[in-house]
Amino acid sequence: MALRDEYRRHSRPVLKTRRWQVLRQVILERDGWACVDCGTRRGRLEIDHVKPVRDRPDLSFDPGNLATRCSPCHTKKTRIECGHPEPSPERRAWSNAVTSLVADDATPDIRRKRCWTQ
């Protein structure tokens, strides 16, 4: 529990301000509405504090300390910052398998199948 308490959301007061909402749009436009790590433009894009607010609260609104990241890249970076170990090879293989299933276009569309049987 101590690790969780140590890394609680220090950025929450920053994220609730109007200043943050405007700055978020500026950073998204600066980064071309794409993740700076993987380049994806799909899904939810998050604005990440490169140096965490808990360590450097003075850089909370500094555009040089902000970067656009997709949710998986942001989660990966945050896990490393918090000292969590890398996922096991089995967990990584499972994640890759699920991702490939979701991306597979060969999956039949149930709605279309129902239309054929009616």
ZINOR-V589292 format. One record per residue. N is the residue number from 0. RES is the residue in one small letter. SS is DSSP state (H for helix, E for strand, - for the rest). Layout:
N_RES_SS ; N_RES_SS
This chain:
0_m_- ; 1_a_H ; 2_l_H ; 3_r_H ; 4_d_H ; 5_e_H ; 6_y_- ; 7_r_- ; 8_r_- ; 9_h_- ; 10_s_- ; 11_r_H ; 12_p_H ; 13_v_H ; 14_l_H ; 15_k_- ; 16_t_- ; 17_r_H ; 18_r_H ; 19_w_H ; 20_q_H ; 21_v_H ; 22_l_H ; 23_r_H ; 24_q_H ; 25_v_H ; 26_i_H ; 27_l_H ; 28_e_H ; 29_r_H ; 30_d_- ; 31_g_- ; 32_w_- ; 33_a_- ; 34_c_- ; 35_v_- ; 36_d_- ; 37_c_- ; 38_g_- ; 39_t_- ; 40_r_- ; 41_r_- ; 42_g_- ; 43_r_- ; 44_l_E ; 45_e_E ; 46_i_E ; 47_d_E ; 48_h_E ; 49_v_- ; 50_k_- ; 51_p_- ; 52_v_- ; 53_r_- ; 54_d_- ; 55_r_- ; 56_p_H ; 57_d_H ; 58_l_H ; 59_s_- ; 60_f_- ; 61_d_- ; 62_p_H ; 63_g_H ; 64_n_H ; 65_l_E ; 66_a_E ; 67_t_E ; 68_r_E ; 69_c_E ; 70_s_H ; 71_p_H ; 72_c_H ; 73_h_H ; 74_t_H ; 75_k_H ; 76_k_H ; 77_t_H ; 78_r_H ; 79_i_H ; 80_e_H ; 81_c_- ; 82_g_- ; 83_h_- ; 84_p_- ; 85_e_- ; 86_p_- ; 87_s_- ; 88_p_H ; 89_e_H ; 90_r_H ; 91_r_H ; 92_a_H ; 93_w_H ; 94_s_H ; 95_n_H ; 96_a_H ; 97_v_H ; 98_t_H ; 99_s_H ; 100_l_H ; 101_v_H ; 102_a_H ; 103_d_- ; 104_d_- ; 105_a_- ; 106_t_- ; 107_p_- ; 108_d_- ; 109_i_H ; 110_r_H ; 111_r_H ; 112_k_H ; 113_r_H ; 114_c_H ; 115_w_H ; 116_t_H ; 117_q_-
